[in-house]
Amino acid sequence: MAVGLGPLSTLHPVPGFELGIASAGIKRPGRKDVVVMRCAEGSSVAGVFTLNAFCAAPVILAKKRVSGSVRYLLTNTGNANAGTGEPGLQNAMRTCASLASLAGVDESEVLPFSTGVIGEPLPVEKIEGALQAALDNLSENNWADAATGIMTTDTLPKGASRQFTHEGVTVTVTGISKGAGMIKPNMATMLGYIATDAKVAQGVLQDLLRDAANKSFNRITIDGDTSTNDCCMLIATGKAALPEITQASGALFAALKQAVFEVCMEVAQAIVRDGEGATKFVTVQVNGGATHQECLDVGYAVAHSPLIKTALFASDPNWGRILAAVGRAGVAQLDVSKIDVFLGDVCIASKGCRAASYTEEQGAAVMAEEEITIRIELGRGTCSETIWTTDLSHEYVKINAEYRT
């Protein structure tokens, strides 16, 4: 059951960006598993991608094409087209060429995206058979259906939308994402698509997406596994009647940046809330680091620890596991006598040992909650970082043990 994640809120249409959904039946007959997105001519497109060396064929192709003219994005679920070598790349190119032919554009203007089982050949004929239906379904109002169409082990669709007004003109930012397992983005199995009708130069858009991803998608982890297929795309259609943003400054850019950051954060956290088998939404906050990197090292050591994650599932305030994770995070010359650890507002460890005021009942009360904050004060400097993660439940093991059955 997703933690604190309910039905989708209103997803405002973005002028100049259309979405169409169809069924190819890749894993199940009738399943809506192909999504086509059309960008208005002249749109700017930016992307951040997985750093996994075994990146999927569609990632290889999308990375090559993203800086050029982009008119269509093609996503399939049920098959990752990863670990498929040269045949996989040829299959990705073929699906793009088929869509380009139907749409009347050059095949270089189509970006492919895939998610699902790794190592199996892409069912090209099934995808090709669904393309015309997806094109016929194109609409600016199809964000919610597309959010469902890109799901794999997700239990709920994920999306967010923001609007702001600049000089009397309304600007929209809307995004969707998918992901519930194999989640530790490093880009920058998750996919994210965000669009705005602002007009933004491609270089500015790329920097904006990279910064937004680093504070959202690159700060979430469910199981510490960076997928072969992670991608996040930001599209600016330029349909809003405002001047083009050509530099990262000014009131319009600041308002757009805030909206993009908020959408990225909401859909990224939704991935964690819907983590496979998750019963807890956990914030790991590390303060007082000498560098941001050592804060991240400590945060991920805690967030990835199976001992901590299983204790969270059991609502067991076994704080010694947190201390052990902090101690092995690899921070040079770490003075444990300066470290304080909190569960929520409860200080469980101070100056490297159990806090004098702490009681087991206090810790148990915090751990029984669905949303938990673990706060670590390193006492070394002024840097801080925050990571969001989940517990590790029986259901997570079951879902992944049975993933291909």
N, C-alpha and C positions, 0 to 999 in steps of 0.2 A: 504494500500500500504506500503510495507516494506521501511523503511527509510534508504537510502544509501546502500541498499543491492541488488546487481545485480546477474547475472548468476554465477554459480560456477566457480572458477578458476581451474587450472589444479590440479588434485588430483593424486599424484604419487602413483603407486602401491607399496605395501610393501611386499617384498619377504617373503613368509611363512605365508601370511594372505590372505584368500580368502573370497569372499562374494557372496551369491546367493539370488535371489529375486524371489518370486512367489506370486500368488493370491489365497487367501483363501475365499475372498468375505465376510469378517466378517461384514462389514457395507454396502458395495456396491459390486455388482457383477463385476468381472474383476479388482477390485482395487488391486494393488500390495501391500500387507499388511503383508507379512511374509518375514523376512530376516534371513538367516542362515549365520553365520560367522565361518570359520574353521581356527584354529590356528595350526601351525606346531607343531609336536610332540616335547616336550621339552621347549615349550614357557613358559615364566613367565607371570602371569596375576595379575593385581592389580585392586582394585575397591573401590570407595567411594559411599555411599548410603544415602538415605533420613533418617532423624532422626524422621520422623513422626511416632507416636506410632501406627497408623493404616496402617503401611507399607504393601504393597501388597504382596500376596503370592509369586510371583517370586522374590521379594527382599529378603524375608526370606530365600528362597532356595539358591539364588545366594550368599548371605553373608556366608552361611555355606560351600559352595563348592569352593569359589574363591581361597582359600589358597592351594588347592590341585592341582592335574593335571587337566588342562582345555583344551579341544580340540574343543568344539563347543559353540557358543553363539546363542540362538534362541530368536528372537524378533517378537512379533505380535503387530499390531496397531488395534484400533477399540474397544478394550476391555482391561481394566486395571487389571482385576482379583484382585481387591482390595475390602475390605469389604465383602469378600466371605467366610471367616472362614476356617474350616478344609476342606470342599469340594473344595475350591479354591486351597488350598495347594496340595491336591491330584490331581487336574486337571493339575497344573503346573508340578508335578512329572510325570504325565502320558505323557504329551507332550515331556518332556525331554527323557523319556524312549523310546518313539516311534522314536525320532530322533536318539537316541543312537543305537537302533536296526537296523535302516536303514544304519547307518554310521559304524557300527561294533566297537563301543567303549562302555565303561562302562557308565551307565546313570549318575554316579557321575561326569563325565567329561563334562556334558552339563549344561550351565547356562541359565536360562530363564529370559526374560524381556518382560514386557507388558506395553502398554499405551493406554488410551482411557477412556471409560465411567466406573465410579466406581460403584460397587454394583451389577453388572450383571454377571451371570455364564459365565465362559470361554467357547467358542464354540470349544471344544476339537476336535470334528470330522472334522470340517472345517480346523483347523490348521493341523491336521494329514494328511488330504487329499492334502495339499500343500507342504509337506516336501520333497518328492522325487523330485518334480519340482525345489525346491530351491537348493537341493543338485546337481542336474544336471546342474544348472546355475552357480555353484561356479567358480569364477575367481578372480585373483588379480586385475583385471581392473574394477571391478564393484562398486567402491566407490560411484560414482555419482548416479547410480541407487539405491544403498542402502540408500543414503541420502534422496532420494524421498520416498523410501519404508517405512521409519520409521516416516514420517510426519503424523500429525493429523490435527490441525487447522493451521499449518504453511502454508504460502503462497508460500514460496520458500525453496528449499533444502539448507542445511548449511554444509560447509566443508572448510577445510584448509589443506595446506601441506607445509612442509619445508624439505630441504635437506642440508646437510653439508658434508664436506670431512675431514676425519681424517686419517693421514698417508696413503694417497692415496686411501682410501676406502670411497665410498659414503654411507652415512647413511640417511635413509628416516623416517620422522614422518608425518603421515597423520591421519586426524580425521574428523568425522562427528557428528552432533548433531541434536536433534529435540526439539522443545518447542516454544510456543508462548503465552500460558496462564497458569494459576496456576503455576507461576514462582516466587519462592524465594527459590532456593536450600538451603538446610541446611544439609550438609553431612560432608557431607564432611567436568505441567507434562512435566521434561526434561530427555532426555537420551543422553549420549555421548559415543562414541567409538573412541579410539585413538590407533594406532598401530605403532610400529617401528621395524626395523630389527636389531637394536642393541641387544646385549646379556646383560641382566641385572638381577642380583640376585633379588629374589622376594621381600625381605625386603627393598632393596634400591628402587625398582620400586614402592612399596607401599608408601614410604615416599615421593618420587618424585611426584606421583599423588596427594597425600594429599596437598602438598605445592602448586602445580599448581592449584588445584581446589579452594584452599582458596583465591587465587589472581584473579580468573577468574569466575568460576561458582558460587562461594559463594560471589561474589560481584555484582551480577545482581538481579534485581527484576522488575517484571512487575506489579503484583497485591498484593504482600505480602503473597501469598498462597503457602506454602511448600507442594508439591505433596506427595501422598502416594507412588509414583513409581520412584522418582528421583534416577538415577544411572549414574555413569561415570566409564568407564573401560579403562585401559591402558594395552596393550599387547606388549610384547617384544619377537619377534620370534627367535632372535639370529642368523639369517641368514647372517648378515654382517660379513665379515672375519676379525673380531677384537676381542681382549680379552674381557672376561666377566667383566662388571662393578660390582665390589663387595663392593664398598664403595662410599660415596657421596663426592668424591674429584677427582682431576686430570683434565686434559684438555678434555678428551673424555666425562667425566660426565658433565663438564661445558657446552660443546657444545650441548649435548643431552638435558640438562635442559633448555637451552635457546630455543631450537626448540620446546620442549614439552610445555613450558610456552606460546610461541607465538601461537601455534596451539590452545591451550585451550582458550587463550584470544580472538582469532579471532572468534572461533565458539560460545563462550559464548556471545560476543557482538552481533553476528548475531542473537541470540535468542531475544535479546532486540530490535534490529532493525526490527525484524519481529513480535514484540509483537502484540497481538490481537487488531486490530483497531488503532495501533500506528500511529501518524503523526509526532512525535518528538522523537529524540534520545537524552537523557538527561544525562549528566555527573554531578554527585554531588561530589564535591571535598571538603573535610574537612581538614583543616590544623591547626597546632598550638594546638593540643590536648595534655592533660597531659598523656593520655593513648590511645592506638589504639582502645580499646573498646568504649571509650566515643566518639571518632571520628565516629565509626560505628553507635553508638546510634543516634548521630545527623544526620548522613547521611541517615539512614533509616527513621528517623522521617520525614525528608523532602521528601524522595523518595516515602513514603507510604501515604502521606497526600492527600486525595481526593480533598481537596480545592486547593492545589498546582497543582496537576495533571490536574484538570479541567481548571485552569487558564492557564497552559501550552497549553492545547488544544485550548483555545480561544485566545492564544497569548496576554494574559493580564498580564502586569508586576505588578501584585498585590503583591508587596514585603512584605507587612505586614503579609501575610500568611506564608512566609518563616521564618520571625522572630518568629512568634507564634510557628511554628514547632520546631525550635531550642530551644526555651524556655521550651517546654514541653518534651524534649528528656530525661530528668531525670539525667542530668549531675549535680553532687553535687557542690554546691557553685559556680555556674556559674556567672561570673561578666559580665553582658551584656554591660557594658561601654567599654569593650575591644574588642567587636565583630565587625568585618567588614563583609559585604556581597556583593558579586559581581554577576552580570549577565554578562557573558562573561568578557570583560575588563572594564565594567562599574560598578563603585562603587555605589550601591544603598542605602546602609546603613552603617554608620560609628559611632563607639562608641555608639551603641545601638539605633540610631535614623537615620532619613533620612539624607543622605549625602548632604552637602551644594551644591555640584556641580551637583547633579543628576537632570535630567529632565525626565518627562514621555516619551518624544519622544525618548530618549536614550534607555530606557527600552523596549519600544514597538518595536524598531528596532531589538534588540537582540531576543526578544520573537517571532518575525516573522520568524526567521530562523528555519530550520529543525533540526539542531544540536545545542544544547544549553548547556552551562556549568554554573552551579550554584556553586560558590566558597564561602566557609565560613571560615573565619579566626577567630579562637577562642581565640588566644592570651594567651594560658595557658601553652604551652610546645612545644615539637618538633615532636610530632607524627602526621601522616597524613594517611588518607584512602580515597579511591575513589570507588564510587558505580555508576552503570549504570542502568538507568530506562527509562520509557516512560511517555507520557501523558495519560490521560483517556478520551476516546472519546465516542460518541454515538455508534460507531461501536463495541467497546468492550462490551458494554451492550447488544447489539443485538446478537453478536456471542454467548455470554454465556447464554442469555435468550433462545436461540434456539438450544443449543448444542445437546440436545437429540432428536430433531425433524428432 
